[in-house]
Amino acid sequence: MKVVSVCLLSGGIDSTVAATLVAREANTDVVLLSIFYGQGAESAERKHAALVADKLMATFPNVREHFTMTIGGAMRRTQHRPVQEEWSRGFVGWRSPRNGWEKAGYPSTRDEVFTLIAVAGAEARLRDLPDVVRAEVVLATNGDDLANFADLKPSNFIGHLQEIVDGKLMPSLGKPVEIRLPLIDLSKQAVVTLGRKISAPLELTWSCYFGEPGAACGHCDQCRWRREAFRAAEIEDFATTVKP
Ligand SMILES: [Zn+2]
């Protein structure tokens, strides 16, 4: 009687702590899933997600798989209709918030989409593995995220998604899939403190929205939140010493 837990892993602090937390649970097999979508620091996130995944798999035998997935796409230029310069950059175009409507890094429907992709992986394992009776999808959304990104209200964000998931095949056959947010009541600082307590590999994580491997920008919201959280938790941040 086992649980399969699909943990979305960006390689940042929160997802690393959440995955470590779940990996320590008995009778749980962990699948790590990293999805890339042309975000500002994609190459850095790829590198650090792999570093964290390798470390977790080396530490916990129940961390079984690390999948990476890329959602890509490029604007086509045609002879008849060339790309206009005054148009969005990329399909989502989230990198250059305008008019003060959104914070830098605002992920639009990213978390909803990624959750349902993770549910597909969870269902596949419920179907294929007879001794697995329950699955969960783990999102590392923390309490500070709720304040910083107004669309991430648990009532409308997770409630509706869970309703969709409950109607899928395996849950309707009695093998439930639960969307789980283990860090939702914690501040960023509390997540860092928890991470140190459970020996999560914080030194391998990446936070910056814009920098490249080995060179965080030091100025974006994520860099600032990371610095404040490590300082408040009285932990030295070794992450910047990780070389490309
Ligand atoms: Zn930064």
Boltz pocket constraint, residues with backbone or C-beta under 6 A from the ligand:
constraints:
  - pocket:
      binder: B
      contacts: [[A, 207], [A, 208], [A, 209], [A, 210], [A, 211], [A, 216], [A, 217], [A, 218], [A, 219], [A, 220], [A, 221], [A, 222], [A, 223]]
      max_distance: 6.0
